[in-house]
Amino acid sequence: MGEAYRVIVTARASKDLHSVYDYISKDSQDSAARVVDQILGSMDSLATFPHRYPVIRASRRPPRETRLMPVRPYLVYYRVIDSERVVLVLRVDHGARRRPRRLQ
């Protein structure tokens, strides 16, 4: 097995996680913490085999593939930068929402 990838959470994805926590914590802070911990744990798992989730979008300039990892009911959007052995987490969004048009 190769060297693990480094998982980097962008400022936008971090803001998304805070929003998830804030929304759920209105009903239960314990539930909010559990959900955010589950999402963070799933993000950490991307350090090994980050290519296991499907590519949902490829941009042309420069060519970049965005992948989608479900953490029900949320979706984690990320990119794999093989040359740097990095996974860049771009967004965390509720699955019922429309997909973001722009991803960093």
Secondary structure in CASP SS format (residue, H / E / C, confidence):
PFRMAT SS
TARGET T0000
AUTHOR 0000-0000-0000
METHOD secondary structure of the structure
MODEL  1
M C 1.00
G C 1.00
E C 1.00
A C 1.00
Y C 1.00
R E 1.00
V E 1.00
I E 1.00
V E 1.00
T C 1.00
A H 1.00
R H 1.00
A H 1.00
S H 1.00
K H 1.00
D H 1.00
L H 1.00
H H 1.00
S H 1.00
V H 1.00
Y H 1.00
D H 1.00
Y H 1.00
I H 1.00
S H 1.00
K C 1.00
D C 1.00
S C 1.00
Q H 1.00
D H 1.00
S H 1.00
A H 1.00
A H 1.00
R H 1.00
V H 1.00
V H 1.00
D H 1.00
Q H 1.00
I H 1.00
L H 1.00
G H 1.00
S H 1.00
M H 1.00
D H 1.00
S H 1.00
L H 1.00
A H 1.00
T C 1.00
F C 1.00
P H 1.00
H H 1.00
R H 1.00
Y C 1.00
P C 1.00
V E 1.00
I E 1.00
R E 1.00
A E 1.00
S E 1.00
R C 1.00
R C 1.00
P C 1.00
P C 1.00
R E 1.00
E E 1.00
T E 1.00
R E 1.00
L E 1.00
M E 1.00
P E 1.00
V E 1.00
R C 1.00
P C 1.00
Y E 1.00
L E 1.00
V E 1.00
Y E 1.00
Y E 1.00
R E 1.00
V E 1.00
I E 1.00
D H 1.00
S H 1.00
E H 1.00
R C 1.00
V E 1.00
V E 1.00
L E 1.00
V E 1.00
L E 1.00
R E 1.00
V E 1.00
D E 1.00
H E 1.00
G C 1.00
A C 1.00
R C 1.00
R C 1.00
R C 1.00
P C 1.00
R C 1.00
R C 1.00
L C 1.00
Q C 1.00
END
